[in-house]
């Protein structure tokens, strides 16, 4: 299937590693023009070089702290200046700290809000005028399986990832007339550094090894294993492609069947 992404202009947030990096790689494989971003310029450079080696496609990057409105605005402006437009936006952000309700004060809640939810508000606000001018676009918001089933010990993520789902649904109603399709994807246990860190934290609490935690978690996944970042990225790319012409306002889980909620 031709996904129609060759020559399309794609901006992927938090893309120097993890799920964002996997998405950027898949877009580059489809021939899209890709802009990477994160707070770590050195890692961005390494990731850009790695993607070019893998795909033969040049990718570009700009350092950006997505908790800062001016930096998001500058990032989008740089992408438009470089490519002429932004056809696809993939919203992504590192997870807020793990912990329970009594672990956090106001500043923790504020920080998680700005990182996880307000960054998405600002990035969508920055790209949509350009998308509307050019007749439409695609937006995918990477959240978490917690929008279907809360995860113990991740109260900040549970709260704001669920809010992403509500925002995305509302935006799909408002932006549909402009040809902008917006969807939310919730990863389950995908083999990233973030999930590895969470496994290690759980292992330390239980006094077992991280390998034992992973084995236990995998036993609750019908497919019997953690997902690969590339498996997740392929669904993001599909939803952002010309192959998707009628899916919007949806929330999808990529979790190997782990979440039992309907």
KOLMIFI-915482 format. One record per residue: residue number from 0; residue in one letter; y, x, z of N, C-alpha, C in turn. Coordinates in steps of 0.05 Angstrom, whole numbers, plus 5000, padded with zeros to 4 digits. Layout:
REC  NUM  a  Y  X  Z  Y  X  Z  Y  X  Z
...
end
This chain:
REC  0  x  4976  5017  5000  5000  5000  5000  5025  5018  5000
REC  1  x  5043  5011  4982  5069  5025  4982  5087  5012  5002
REC  2  x  5095  5027  5023  5111  5016  5044  5141  5015  5037
REC  3  x  5148  5026  5014  5176  5025  5005  5195  5040  5023
REC  4  x  5186  5061  5036  5203  5076  5054  5214  5102  5042
REC  5  x  5205  5109  5018  5215  5133  5005  5245  5130  5001
REC  6  x  5260  5150  5011  5289  5149  5008  5304  5132  5028
REC  7  x  5289  5117  5045  5302  5101  5066  5312  5119  5088
REC  8  x  5333  5110  5102  5346  5127  5122  5339  5117  5150
REC  9  x  5327  5134  5166  5314  5126  5191  5326  5143  5214
REC  10  x  5333  5129  5236  5343  5142  5260  5323  5135  5282
REC  11  x  5311  5156  5295  5292  5152  5316  5303  5165  5341
REC  12  x  5307  5149  5362  5317  5159  5387  5295  5172  5404
REC  13  x  5302  5191  5421  5283  5205  5438  5259  5215  5422
REC  14  x  5265  5231  5402  5244  5237  5382  5237  5266  5381
REC  15  x  5243  5282  5401  5235  5310  5401  5206  5314  5410
REC  16  x  5195  5293  5422  5167  5295  5431  5156  5267  5436
REC  17  x  5131  5265  5442  5119  5239  5450  5118  5219  5427
REC  18  x  5121  5194  5435  5119  5172  5415  5141  5173  5394
REC  19  x  5165  5181  5403  5187  5183  5383  5182  5204  5362
REC  20  x  5171  5227  5371  5164  5248  5352  5142  5238  5333
REC  21  x  5122  5224  5343  5100  5214  5326  5111  5195  5305
REC  22  x  5130  5178  5313  5142  5159  5294  5158  5174  5273
REC  23  x  5174  5194  5281  5189  5209  5262  5171  5223  5241
REC  24  x  5149  5233  5250  5130  5247  5233  5119  5227  5212
REC  25  x  5111  5203  5221  5100  5184  5202  5121  5174  5182
REC  26  x  5145  5171  5190  5166  5164  5171  5170  5186  5150
REC  27  x  5170  5211  5160  5173  5234  5141  5150  5234  5121
REC  28  x  5126  5228  5130  5103  5228  5112  5106  5207  5090
REC  29  x  5121  5186  5096  5126  5164  5077  5150  5170  5059
REC  30  x  5162  5194  5063  5184  5202  5045  5211  5192  5054
REC  31  x  5214  5182  5079  5240  5173  5089  5257  5197  5097
REC  32  x  5283  5192  5097  5302  5211  5109  5304  5206  5138
REC  33  x  5298  5226  5155  5295  5221  5184  5316  5237  5199
REC  34  x  5328  5224  5219  5346  5237  5238  5333  5236  5265
REC  35  x  5328  5259  5277  5318  5261  5304  5340  5264  5324
REC  36  x  5334  5257  5349  5354  5262  5370  5340  5263  5397
REC  37  x  5352  5278  5415  5344  5279  5443  5366  5296  5457
REC  38  x  5362  5301  5483  5381  5318  5498  5375  5347  5495
REC  39  x  5351  5354  5485  5341  5381  5484  5343  5392  5455
REC  40  x  5365  5407  5450  5369  5416  5422  5348  5436  5414
REC  41  x  5339  5453  5432  5319  5473  5425  5293  5459  5417
REC  42  x  5285  5439  5432  5261  5424  5425  5264  5408  5399
REC  43  x  5288  5398  5394  5293  5384  5369  5289  5402  5345
REC  44  x  5299  5427  5348  5296  5446  5326  5267  5452  5321
REC  45  x  5251  5456  5342  5223  5461  5339  5208  5437  5326
REC  46  x  5215  5414  5335  5203  5390  5324  5209  5386  5294
REC  47  x  5234  5391  5287  5243  5389  5259  5227  5409  5242
REC  48  x  5224  5433  5252  5208  5453  5237  5179  5445  5234
REC  49  x  5168  5434  5256  5140  5425  5255  5135  5403  5235
REC  50  x  5153  5383  5235  5151  5361  5216  5153  5371  5187
REC  51  x  5172  5389  5183  5175  5400  5156  5150  5415  5147
REC  52  x  5137  5430  5165  5112  5444  5158  5091  5424  5151
REC  53  x  5090  5403  5166  5068  5383  5162  5072  5366  5137
REC  54  x  5097  5359  5131  5102  5340  5109  5116  5351  5085
REC  55  x  5128  5375  5088  5144  5386  5066  5171  5373  5064
REC  56  x  5178  5355  5083  5203  5340  5082  5223  5351  5102
REC  57  x  5247  5355  5094  5268  5363  5113  5275  5340  5131
REC  58  x  5277  5345  5157  5287  5325  5175  5312  5337  5189
REC  59  x  5328  5319  5198  5354  5328  5210  5355  5319  5239
REC  60  x  5372  5332  5254  5374  5324  5282  5402  5328  5293
REC  61  x  5408  5313  5314  5433  5316  5329  5427  5311  5358
REC  62  x  5436  5329  5375  5433  5326  5403  5448  5302  5413
REC  63  x  5436  5286  5431  5449  5262  5441  5438  5254  5468
REC  64  x  5455  5248  5486  5447  5236  5512  5452  5206  5509
REC  65  x  5430  5191  5507  5432  5163  5500  5442  5146  5524
REC  66  x  5448  5158  5547  5461  5143  5568  5491  5144  5565
REC  67  x  5501  5157  5544  5530  5160  5540  5538  5145  5514
REC  68  x  5555  5125  5517  5562  5108  5494  5575  5125  5472
REC  69  x  5593  5143  5479  5607  5159  5458  5587  5176  5442
REC  70  x  5566  5186  5456  5547  5203  5442  5529  5186  5423
REC  71  x  5523  5162  5430  5508  5144  5412  5525  5138  5388
REC  72  x  5550  5131  5392  5568  5125  5370  5571  5149  5351
REC  73  x  5573  5173  5363  5575  5198  5346  5549  5203  5331
REC  74  x  5526  5197  5344  5500  5201  5331  5498  5183  5306
REC  75  x  5504  5157  5309  5502  5138  5287  5521  5146  5265
REC  76  x  5545  5154  5273  5565  5162  5253  5555  5186  5237
REC  77  x  5542  5205  5251  5531  5229  5238  5509  5221  5218
REC  78  x  5492  5202  5226  5470  5193  5209  5481  5180  5184
REC  79  x  5502  5163  5187  5514  5150  5164  5527  5170  5146
REC  80  x  5541  5189  5158  5554  5210  5142  5534  5226  5126
REC  81  x  5511  5232  5139  5490  5249  5126  5475  5234  5105
REC  82  x  5467  5209  5111  5450  5194  5093  5464  5173  5076
REC  83  x  5487  5164  5086  5501  5142  5072  5497  5115  5085
REC  84  x  5475  5113  5101  5469  5087  5115  5447  5092  5135
REC  85  x  5443  5073  5152  5420  5072  5170  5404  5047  5163
REC  86  x  5381  5050  5151  5364  5027  5144  5345  5019  5166
REC  87  x  5338  5039  5183  5318  5035  5203  5327  5048  5229
REC  88  x  5325  5033  5251  5330  5044  5278  5305  5040  5295
REC  89  x  5296  5062  5307  5274  5060  5326  5286  5068  5353
REC  90  x  5288  5048  5371  5298  5052  5398  5275  5062  5416
REC  91  x  5281  5084  5429  5261  5096  5447  5276  5110  5469
REC  92  x  5264  5112  5492  5276  5126  5515  5254  5135  5534
REC  93  x  5259  5158  5546  5240  5167  5567  5238  5147  5589
REC  94  x  5216  5145  5602  5212  5126  5624  5228  5133  5648
REC  95  x  5238  5113  5663  5252  5118  5688  5232  5127  5709
REC  96  x  5241  5137  5732  5223  5148  5752  5203  5127  5762
REC  97  x  5179  5137  5769  5159  5120  5781  5165  5115  5810
REC  98  x  5156  5093  5821  5161  5086  5849  5160  5057  5854
REC  99  x  5161  5049  5879  5160  5021  5887  5188  5013  5896
REC  100  x  5192  4988  5903  5218  4976  5908  5233  4991  5930
REC  101  x  5219  4999  5951  5233  5012  5973  5240  5041  5968
REC  102  x  5231  5052  5945  5237  5080  5939  5265  5083  5927
REC  103  x  5278  5062  5918  5302  5065  5902  5327  5052  5914
REC  104  x  5349  5066  5910  5375  5056  5917  5390  5047  5892
REC  105  x  5415  5038  5896  5431  5027  5874  5433  5047  5851
REC  106  x  5437  5072  5857  5441  5092  5836  5417  5095  5818
REC  107  x  5393  5091  5830  5368  5093  5814  5366  5069  5795
REC  108  x  5373  5046  5805  5373  5022  5788  5393  5024  5766
REC  109  x  5417  5034  5772  5438  5037  5752  5429  5057  5731
REC  110  x  5417  5079  5740  5408  5100  5721  5387  5089  5702
REC  111  x  5368  5074  5713  5346  5063  5697  5357  5043  5677
REC  112  x  5377  5027  5686  5389  5007  5668  5403  5021  5645
REC  113  x  5418  5042  5650  5433  5056  5629  5414  5070  5610
REC  114  x  5393  5082  5620  5374  5096  5603  5357  5077  5586
REC  115  x  5346  5057  5598  5325  5041  5586  5336  5017  5570
REC  116  x  5357  5003  5581  5366  4979  5569  5394  4982  5555
REC  117  x  5413  4993  5570  5440  4995  5558  5440  5013  5534
REC  118  x  5424  5034  5534  5422  5051  5510  5414  5035  5485
REC  119  x  5396  5016  5489  5388  5000  5466  5410  4982  5457
REC  120  x  5424  4969  5477  5447  4952  5470  5467  4968  5453
REC  121  x  5473  4992  5462  5493  5008  5449  5484  5018  5421
REC  122  x  5459  5025  5418  5450  5035  5392  5449  5012  5372
REC  123  x  5440  4988  5381  5439  4966  5362  5468  4958  5354
REC  124  x  5486  4958  5373  5514  4952  5367  5526  4972  5347
REC  125  x  5517  4997  5350  5528  5018  5332  5517  5016  5304
REC  126  x  5492  5008  5300  5480  5009  5273  5483  4983  5258
REC  127  x  5486  4960  5272  5484  4935  5258  5507  4930  5238
REC  128  x  5532  4939  5243  5552  4935  5222  5544  4948  5195
REC  129  x  5533  4972  5197  5524  4986  5173  5501  4971  5159
REC  130  x  5482  4962  5175  5459  4947  5164  5468  4921  5151
REC  131  x  5487  4907  5164  5497  4882  5153  5511  4887  5126
REC  132  x  5527  4908  5125  5542  4915  5101  5522  4920  5078
REC  133  x  5499  4932  5085  5480  4940  5064  5458  4919  5059
REC  134  x  5461  4896  5071  5442  4874  5065  5418  4871  5083
REC  135  x  5417  4886  5105  5395  4883  5123  5384  4910  5133
REC  136  x  5363  4908  5149  5351  4932  5160  5328  4924  5179
REC  137  x  5317  4944  5191  5294  4940  5209  5300  4955  5235
REC  138  x  5294  4942  5258  5297  4954  5284  5271  4949  5299
REC  139  x  5260  4971  5311  5237  4968  5329  5245  4981  5355
REC  140  x  5239  4966  5377  5245  4975  5404  5218  4983  5417
REC  141  x  5216  5008  5426  5192  5016  5440  5196  5010  5470
REC  142  x  5178  4994  5480  5180  4986  5509  5156  4996  5524
REC  143  x  5140  4978  5533  5116  4985  5549  5098  4960  5550
REC  144  x  5073  4965  5555  5054  4942  5559  5063  4926  5584
REC  145  x  5081  4936  5600  5089  4922  5624  5105  4897  5618
REC  146  x  5114  4893  5593  5127  4867  5587  5107  4844  5586
REC  147  x  5081  4851  5586  5060  4830  5588  5047  4831  5615
REC  148  x  5044  4854  5627  5030  4857  5652  5042  4880  5668
REC  149  x  5057  4874  5690  5070  4896  5705  5050  4917  5714
REC  150  x  5060  4942  5715  5044  4965  5722  5051  4973  5750
REC  151  x  5032  4975  5768  5037  4983  5796  5051  5009  5797
REC  152  x  5071  5011  5814  5085  5036  5818  5106  5043  5798
REC  153  x  5112  5024  5780  5132  5029  5759  5153  5006  5759
REC  154  x  5164  5000  5782  5181  4976  5784  5206  4978  5767
REC  155  x  5218  5002  5764  5241  5004  5747  5234  4999  5718
REC  156  x  5213  5011  5708  5204  5006  5681  5196  4977  5677
REC  157  x  5181  4966  5696  5173  4938  5693  5197  4919  5689
REC  158  x  5218  4925  5704  5242  4908  5703  5256  4910  5676
REC  159  x  5262  4934  5668  5279  4938  5645  5264  4937  5618
REC  160  x  5238  4944  5618  5223  4940  5593  5220  4910  5587
REC  161  x  5216  4894  5608  5215  4865  5604  5241  4855  5593
REC  162  x  5263  4865  5603  5290  4857  5593  5293  4864  5564
REC  163  x  5282  4887  5555  5283  4894  5526  5270  4872  5509
REC  164  x  5248  4861  5519  5234  4840  5504  5252  4816  5501
REC  165  x  5265  4807  5523  5283  4784  5521  5307  4789  5503
REC  166  x  5318  4813  5505  5341  4820  5487  5332  4820  5458
REC  167  x  5310  4832  5452  5300  4834  5425  5296  4806  5413
REC  168  x  5284  4788  5429  5280  4761  5419  5306  4747  5412
REC  169  x  5326  4750  5430  5352  4738  5425  5365  4750  5400
REC  170  x  5364  4777  5397  5376  4790  5374  5363  4781  5348
REC  171  x  5337  4776  5349  5323  4767  5324  5334  4741  5315
REC  172  x  5343  4723  5334  5354  4698  5326  5382  4701  5315
REC  173  x  5397  4720  5326  5425  4724  5317  5427  4740  5291
REC  174  x  5409  4759  5287  5411  4778  5265  5394  4770  5240
REC  175  x  5377  4750  5243  5360  4742  5221  5376  4735  5196
REC  176  x  5398  4721  5200  5414  4713  5177  5426  4736  5161
REC  177  x  5427  4760  5174  5437  4784  5162  5415  4801  5150
REC  178  x  5391  4791  5150  5369  4807  5138  5359  4829  5156
REC  179  x  5365  4828  5182  5356  4848  5201  5332  4838  5217
REC  180  x  5309  4851  5214  5285  4844  5228  5282  4862  5252
REC  181  x  5278  4850  5276  5276  4866  5300  5252  4858  5317
REC  182  x  5236  4877  5325  5211  4872  5340  5209  4893  5362
REC  183  x  5192  4886  5381  5187  4903  5405  5157  4910  5406
REC  184  x  5152  4936  5411  5124  4945  5413  5120  4956  5441
REC  185  x  5098  4948  5453  5090  4959  5479  5066  4977  5478
REC  186  x  5070  5003  5482  5046  5020  5483  5031  5017  5509
REC  187  x  5004  5018  5506  4987  5020  5530  4984  5049  5538
REC  188  x  4959  5057  5543  4954  5085  5551  4951  5102  5525
REC  189  x  4974  5112  5516  4974  5130  5493  4976  5159  5504
REC  190  x  4962  5177  5491  4959  5204  5502  4984  5221  5497
REC  191  x  5005  5215  5513  5030  5231  5512  5034  5246  5538
REC  192  x  5054  5264  5538  5060  5279  5562  5067  5259  5585
REC  193  x  5082  5238  5579  5090  5219  5599  5066  5206  5613
REC  194  x  5047  5198  5597  5023  5186  5609  5007  5206  5625
REC  195  x  5006  5231  5615  4993  5252  5630  5006  5257  5657
REC  196  x  5033  5255  5658  5048  5258  5683  5041  5236  5702
REC  197  x  5040  5211  5692  5033  5188  5709  5004  5191  5719
REC  198  x  4986  5200  5703  4959  5205  5712  4958  5225  5734
REC  199  x  4973  5246  5731  4974  5267  5751  4985  5257  5778
REC  200  x  5006  5241  5776  5018  5229  5800  4998  5211  5815
REC  201  x  4983  5195  5799  4963  5178  5811  4941  5195  5823
REC  202  x  4933  5216  5810  4912  5233  5820  4919  5246  5846
REC  203  x  4944  5255  5849  4953  5267  5874  4953  5247  5897
REC  204  x  4961  5222  5891  4961  5201  5911  4932  5195  5921
REC  205  x  4913  5195  5902  4886  5188  5909  4869  5212  5917
REC  206  x  4880  5236  5914  4865  5260  5921  4842  5266  5902
REC  207  x  4845  5259  5877  4825  5264  5857  4838  5280  5834
REC  208  x  4822  5287  5814  4833  5302  5791  4845  5283  5771
REC  209  x  4863  5293  5754  4875  5277  5733  4854  5268  5713
REC  210  x  4833  5284  5709  4812  5277  5691  4797  5252  5701
REC  211  x  4793  5251  5728  4780  5228  5740  4796  5203  5737
REC  212  x  4823  5206  5740  4840  5183  5735  4838  5173  5707
REC  213  x  4839  5192  5688  4838  5184  5660  4811  5170  5654
REC  214  x  4789  5180  5664  4763  5168  5659  4763  5140  5670
REC  215  x  4774  5136  5694  4776  5110  5706  4792  5091  5690
REC  216  x  4815  5100  5680  4832  5083  5664  4819  5076  5638
REC  217  x  4805  5095  5626  4792  5090  5600  4769  5069  5603
REC  218  x  4758  5068  5627  4736  5048  5631  4747  5020  5630
REC  219  x  4773  5016  5634  4785  4990  5632  4796  4983  5605
REC  220  x  4793  5000  5586  4802  4996  5559  4779  4989  5541
REC  221  x  4779  4965  5528  4756  4958  5512  4747  4979  5491
REC  222  x  4766  4993  5479  4759  5013  5460  4751  5039  5473
REC  223  x  4753  5041  5499  4741  5063  5515  4755  5089  5513
REC  224  x  4781  5089  5505  4795  5115  5503  4825  5109  5503
REC  225  x  4841  5131  5508  4869  5129  5504  4876  5129  5474
REC  226  x  4898  5117  5467  4906  5118  5440  4919  5144  5432
REC  227  x  4920  5149  5406  4933  5173  5396  4962  5165  5388
REC  228  x  4981  5183  5392  5009  5177  5385  5012  5168  5356
REC  229  x  4996  5180  5338  4997  5173  5310  4988  5144  5304
REC  230  x  4969  5135  5320  4959  5107  5317  4982  5088  5324
REC  231  x  4996  5094  5345  5019  5077  5353  5041  5078  5332
REC  232  x  5047  5102  5322  5068  5106  5303  5064  5090  5277
REC  233  x  5039  5088  5268  5034  5074  5243  5043  5044  5245
REC  234  x  5040  5032  5268  5049  5004  5270  5080  5003  5270
REC  235  x  5093  5022  5282  5122  5023  5281  5131  5025  5252
REC  236  x  5119  5044  5238  5127  5048  5210  5122  5023  5193
REC  237  x  5100  5010  5197  5095  4985  5182  5116  4964  5187
REC  238  x  5123  4959  5213  5143  4939  5219  5171  4946  5208
REC  239  x  5176  4972  5204  5202  4981  5193  5202  4983  5163
REC  240  x  5180  4976  5150  5177  4981  5122  5183  4956  5106
REC  241  x  5183  4959  5079  5187  4936  5061  5162  4918  5061
REC  242  x  5139  4929  5071  5115  4912  5073  5119  4890  5094
REC  243  x  5137  4894  5112  5143  4873  5132  5168  4858  5123
REC  244  x  5163  4833  5114  5186  4817  5105  5189  4791  5121
REC  245  x  5170  4786  5140  5172  4760  5154  5163  4762  5183
REC  246  x  5162  4786  5194  5155  4789  5223  5181  4797  5237
REC  247  x  5191  4780  5254  5215  4787  5270  5214  4772  5296
REC  248  x  5226  4784  5317  5227  4771  5343  5200  4771  5358
REC  249  x  5182  4789  5349  5156  4790  5361  5153  4814  5381
REC  250  x  5135  4810  5400  5128  4832  5418  5098  4838  5415
REC  251  x  5092  4862  5408  5064  4869  5402  5055  4891  5421
REC  252  x  5030  4890  5429  5018  4911  5445  5000  4929  5428
REC  253  x  5003  4955  5432  4985  4974  5420  4971  4988  5443
REC  254  x  4949  4976  5451  4937  4984  5477  4906  4985  5477
REC  255  x  4894  4983  5453  4865  4984  5453  4852  4960  5467
REC  256  x  4867  4939  5471  4856  4915  5485  4858  4916  5515
REC  257  x  4873  4936  5526  4874  4940  5555  4885  4917  5570
REC  258  x  4908  4906  5561  4921  4884  5576  4906  4858  5571
REC  259  x  4900  4844  5593  4884  4820  5591  4900  4795  5588
REC  260  x  4927  4797  5592  4944  4774  5589  4944  4763  5561
REC  261  x  4947  4737  5558  4947  4724  5532  4974  4730  5519
end
